[in-house]
């Protein structure tokens, strides 16, 4: 906080002296490549285990993963599957519209970032998480990750098949249509 205050004071002094001041926008991490690599690693683990199906990203499970990621990131006393409101992975998946059996893996790294190797090492060497990732019945997955300066959280929610109808958003006309 002190560094920001000093920096702002310097910028104000430069502006008063007639100098140009540019301010860089805040960093917004795009974790989509990381999240996609998690799905690819789960796919590889399933095929190593003899699975013949291809796991696919499910937007409902991705939303459930996002909710838990945000909750774990904001509530530092959380370190697993139970949310700050007492919710379970099944609760979050059901609230996101997924109707099926689900499981979850959670990774917390006490740093700004996490590599795919660090994540897979956390999950691969935990027998319960390895079993979830290698389960051929898990045909759907949703992955979300986010970070702050001293903490990165990644959550994957796995599903054994969604029997609920697709969730549709509001219909919007395309530009140029009446």
C-alpha positions in Angstrom: 0.0 0.0 0.0 2.9 2.4 0.8 4.4 1.7 -2.6 1.1 2.7 -4.3 0.9 5.9 -2.3 4.4 6.9 -3.1 3.9 6.1 -6.8 0.7 8.2 -6.9 2.5 11.0 -5.2 5.3 10.9 -7.8 2.8 10.8 -10.6 1.0 13.9 -9.1 4.4 15.7 -8.8 5.3 14.9 -12.5 1.8 16.1 -13.7 2.2 19.4 -11.8 5.5 20.0 -13.5 3.9 19.6 -16.9 5.0 16.0 -17.6 2.9 13.3 -19.1 1.7 10.6 -16.9 0.3 7.3 -18.0 -1.2 4.7 -15.7 -1.1 1.1 -16.5 -4.4 -0.8 -16.1 -4.6 -3.4 -13.3 -3.6 -6.9 -14.3 -6.5 -9.3 -15.1 -5.3 -12.8 -15.4 -6.7 -15.0 -18.1 -6.5 -18.5 -16.8 -8.3 -20.1 -19.8 -5.2 -21.7 -21.1 -4.3 -23.1 -17.6 -7.9 -24.4 -17.2 -7.8 -26.0 -20.6 -4.5 -27.8 -19.7 -6.2 -29.2 -16.6 -8.9 -30.8 -18.8 -6.2 -32.1 -21.2 -4.3 -33.7 -18.2 -7.4 -35.3 -16.9 -8.1 -36.7 -20.4 -4.6 -38.1 -20.5 -4.9 -39.7 -17.0 -8.3 -41.3 -18.0 -6.8 -42.8 -21.2 -3.8 -44.0 -19.2 -6.3 -45.8 -16.9 -7.9 -47.4 -20.0 -10.8 -45.1 -20.5 -12.2 -45.0 -24.1 -14.5 -42.0 -23.7 -13.5 -38.4 -24.0 -14.2 -36.1 -21.1 -15.9 -32.9 -22.2 -16.2 -29.5 -20.6 -19.7 -28.8 -19.2 -20.6 -25.1 -18.6 -22.7 -26.0 -15.6 -19.8 -27.8 -13.9 -17.5 -24.9 -14.9 -19.9 -22.5 -13.1 -19.9 -24.7 -10.0 -16.1 -24.8 -10.1 -16.0 -21.0 -10.4 -18.3 -20.5 -7.4 -16.1 -22.7 -5.2 -12.9 -21.1 -6.5 -14.2 -17.7 -5.7 -15.3 -18.8 -2.2 -11.9 -20.5 -1.4 -10.0 -17.5 -2.7 -12.1 -15.1 -0.5 -12.2 -17.3 2.6 -8.7 -18.3 3.6 -10.0 -20.7 6.3 -11.4 -23.0 3.5 -9.1 -25.7 2.3 -11.2 -28.3 0.7 -14.6 -29.3 -0.7 -16.9 -27.6 1.8 -17.9 -24.0 1.0 -18.1 -21.1 3.5 -21.9 -21.6 3.5 -21.6 -25.3 4.2 -22.3 -26.2 0.6 -20.9 -29.4 -1.0 -19.8 -30.0 -4.6 -23.2 -31.7 -5.1 -25.0 -28.6 -3.8 -23.0 -26.3 -6.1 -23.5 -28.5 -9.2 -27.2 -28.8 -8.6 -27.5 -25.0 -8.1 -25.7 -24.6 -11.4 -28.3 -26.8 -13.1 -26.3 -30.1 -13.3 -28.3 -33.2 -12.5 -25.9 -36.1 -12.0 -23.3 -37.6 -9.7 -20.3 -35.3 -9.1 -16.9 -35.2 -7.5 -14.4 -32.4 -7.0 -10.6 -31.8 -6.8 -9.3 -28.6 -5.2 -5.7 -27.2 -5.4 -4.5 -24.2 -3.3 -1.1 -22.8 -3.9 0.3 -20.1 -1.6 1.7 -18.0 -4.5 0.5 -15.7 -7.3 0.6 -18.5 -9.8 0.6 -22.3 -10.2 2.0 -24.3 -13.0 0.2 -27.3 -14.5 2.9 -29.5 -13.2 2.4 -28.2 -9.6 -1.4 -28.8 -9.9 -1.1 -32.3 -11.3 1.5 -33.2 -8.7 -0.9 -32.1 -5.9 -3.8 -34.1 -7.4 -1.9 -37.1 -8.9 -0.2 -38.1 -5.6 -3.4 -37.9 -3.6 -5.1 -41.3 -3.9 -8.6 -39.9 -3.6 -8.0 -37.2 -6.2 -6.2 -39.6 -8.5 -9.2 -42.0 -8.3 -11.6 -39.2 -9.3 -9.4 -38.0 -12.2 -8.9 -41.6 -13.5 -12.6 -42.6 -13.2 -13.9 -43.5 -16.7 -17.5 -42.8 -15.6 -16.6 -39.1 -15.2 -17.6 -37.8 -18.7 -18.1 -34.1 -17.9 -15.8 -31.6 -16.2 -15.7 -28.0 -15.3 -12.5 -26.3 -14.3 -11.9 -22.8 -12.9 -8.9 -21.1 -11.4 -8.2 -17.7 -10.1 -5.5 -16.0 -8.1 -4.5 -13.0 -5.9 -1.0 -11.9 -5.0 -0.4 -14.6 -2.5 -2.8 -17.4 -3.3 -3.9 -19.4 -6.3 -6.9 -21.7 -6.3 -8.0 -24.2 -8.9 -11.1 -26.3 -8.8 -12.3 -29.1 -11.1 -15.8 -30.5 -10.8 -16.3 -33.9 -12.5 -19.7 -35.4 -13.5 -20.9 -38.8 -14.5 -23.5 -37.5 -16.9 -26.1 -34.7 -16.8 -29.7 -35.7 -17.0 -31.0 -32.1 -16.8 -32.0 -30.2 -19.9 -29.5 -27.7 -21.2 -29.6 -24.3 -19.5 -30.4 -21.6 -22.0 -29.8 -18.0 -21.6 -32.1 -15.2 -22.7 -32.5 -14.9 -26.5 -30.8 -11.9 -28.0 -31.3 -10.7 -31.6 -28.2 -10.5 -33.7 -27.0 -7.1 -34.8 -28.8 -6.2 -38.0 -31.9 -8.3 -37.3 -35.2 -6.6 -36.8 
